[in-house]
Amino acid sequence: MQALIYPTYPFKIQQVQGKDQIFDPFRKAWVILTPEEWVRQNTLQYLVQTCNYPSSLIAVEKTIQLGELNKRFDIVVYKEDTPWMIIECKEARVEIGEKTLQQILQYQQVLKATYLIITNGHQTLGAKIASGKLQPLQNFPEYI
């Protein structure tokens, strides 16, 4: 899939009790700036600024129920009130592999999105689900 070239964005960063925090405009809250959060925030800006996805239809870090477990997805883009794309973010040093794929496929069992994306900021893999099969993506799909 295409390399993500993150747009320039004036992130709001502050330090509280020795920990860096970043303001998440989607959650409208300050969150601890971990390496994974940095990838998530840059990916969100990529979706809105580069791909022109509507920010009002993007959910960040919401809880879903997987059997007896509560899990939190990273990003879900909605279309007509239905999950359209699930994005799983990992910090840059985490290799995208089988474990990450299994994680996003678990979310897919509940959300039933059309597109699945996994990124660590350096490597991005994406697939469209068609007839129950994963079809690799070359680019982020256009939001129409």
C-alpha positions as CSV (number, residue, x, y, z in Angstrom):
1,M,0.0,0.0,0.0
2,Q,1.1,3.6,-0.4
3,A,3.5,5.1,2.1
4,L,1.7,7.6,4.4
5,I,3.1,11.1,4.0
6,Y,1.7,12.9,6.9
7,P,0.5,16.5,6.4
8,T,1.9,19.3,8.5
9,Y,-0.4,19.9,11.4
10,P,0.0,22.2,14.4
11,F,-0.5,19.6,17.1
12,K,-1.1,21.0,20.6
13,I,1.4,19.4,23.0
14,Q,1.8,20.1,26.7
15,Q,3.6,18.6,29.6
16,V,1.8,17.7,32.8
17,Q,3.6,16.1,35.7
18,G,6.6,15.3,33.5
19,K,4.5,13.5,30.8
20,D,3.8,14.8,27.3
21,Q,0.2,15.1,26.3
22,I,-1.3,15.8,22.9
23,F,-4.7,17.4,22.3
24,D,-7.0,15.0,20.4
25,P,-9.5,17.1,18.4
26,F,-11.7,14.1,17.8
27,R,-12.0,13.1,21.4
28,K,-11.8,16.8,22.5
29,A,-9.4,15.8,25.2
30,W,-5.7,15.8,26.2
31,V,-4.2,12.3,26.0
32,I,-0.8,11.0,27.0
33,L,1.5,11.2,24.0
34,T,2.8,7.6,23.6
35,P,4.5,6.5,20.4
36,E,1.2,4.8,19.3
37,E,-0.8,7.9,20.0
38,W,1.6,9.9,17.8
39,V,0.9,7.5,14.9
40,R,-2.8,7.6,15.6
41,Q,-2.9,11.5,15.6
42,N,-0.9,11.7,12.4
43,T,-3.1,9.1,10.8
44,L,-6.2,11.0,11.7
45,Q,-4.8,14.2,10.2
46,Y,-3.9,12.2,7.1
47,L,-7.5,10.9,6.7
48,V,-9.0,14.4,7.1
49,Q,-6.4,16.6,5.3
50,T,-5.1,14.2,2.6
51,C,-8.0,11.8,2.0
52,N,-10.7,14.4,2.7
53,Y,-12.6,12.0,5.0
54,P,-15.3,13.9,7.1
55,S,-14.0,14.3,10.6
56,S,-17.5,14.2,12.0
57,L,-17.8,10.5,10.8
58,I,-14.6,9.4,12.5
59,A,-14.6,7.6,15.9
60,V,-11.5,7.3,18.0
61,E,-10.7,4.8,20.8
62,K,-14.3,3.6,21.4
63,T,-15.1,0.4,23.3
64,I,-16.7,-2.6,21.6
65,Q,-17.6,-6.0,23.1
66,L,-15.8,-9.1,21.9
67,G,-17.6,-11.9,23.6
68,E,-16.9,-11.4,27.3
69,L,-14.2,-8.9,26.7
70,N,-14.3,-5.1,26.2
71,K,-11.8,-3.9,23.6
72,R,-11.0,-0.5,22.2
73,F,-10.5,0.1,18.5
74,D,-8.2,2.9,17.3
75,I,-10.1,4.5,14.5
76,V,-13.4,3.7,12.7
77,V,-14.6,5.7,9.8
78,Y,-18.4,5.6,9.3
79,K,-20.5,5.9,6.2
80,E,-24.3,6.2,6.5
81,D,-24.1,5.2,10.2
82,T,-22.3,2.0,9.4
83,P,-18.6,1.2,10.1
84,W,-16.9,1.6,6.7
85,M,-13.2,1.4,7.7
86,I,-11.3,0.1,10.7
87,I,-7.8,1.4,11.3
88,E,-5.4,-0.2,13.8
89,C,-2.4,1.9,14.7
90,K,0.8,0.6,16.2
91,E,3.9,2.5,17.3
92,A,6.6,2.9,14.7
93,R,8.9,0.2,16.2
94,V,6.1,-2.5,16.2
95,E,6.3,-4.7,13.1
96,I,3.0,-5.2,11.3
97,G,2.4,-8.9,11.4
98,E,0.0,-11.8,12.1
99,K,-0.8,-10.6,15.7
100,T,-1.9,-7.2,14.4
101,L,-3.9,-8.8,11.6
102,Q,-5.7,-11.1,14.1
103,Q,-6.5,-8.1,16.3
104,I,-8.2,-6.1,13.5
105,L,-10.0,-9.2,12.3
106,Q,-11.5,-9.6,15.8
107,Y,-12.8,-6.0,15.6
108,Q,-14.1,-6.9,12.1
109,Q,-16.3,-9.7,13.5
110,V,-18.2,-7.1,15.5
111,L,-18.0,-4.0,13.3
112,K,-18.3,-5.6,9.8
113,A,-16.5,-2.8,7.9
114,T,-15.7,-2.8,4.2
115,Y,-12.1,-1.8,4.7
116,L,-9.3,-2.7,7.1
117,I,-6.1,-0.7,7.5
118,I,-3.1,-1.4,9.7
119,T,-0.3,1.2,10.1
120,N,2.7,1.9,12.2
121,G,3.4,5.1,10.4
122,H,6.2,3.6,8.3
123,Q,4.4,0.6,6.9
124,T,0.7,0.5,6.0
125,L,-1.3,-2.5,4.9
126,G,-4.9,-2.3,3.7
127,A,-7.6,-4.6,2.4
128,K,-11.1,-4.5,1.2
129,I,-13.5,-7.2,2.3
130,A,-15.4,-8.6,-0.7
131,S,-17.3,-11.8,-0.7
132,G,-15.7,-12.7,2.6
133,K,-12.2,-12.4,1.2
134,L,-9.4,-9.9,1.8
135,Q,-8.4,-8.0,-1.3
136,P,-5.2,-6.0,-0.9
137,L,-5.4,-2.2,-1.4
138,Q,-2.9,0.0,-3.1
139,N,-4.3,3.3,-1.8
140,F,-6.8,4.5,0.7
141,P,-10.3,4.3,-0.9
142,E,-12.0,7.5,-1.9
143,Y,-14.7,8.6,0.5
144,I,-17.8,9.4,-1.7
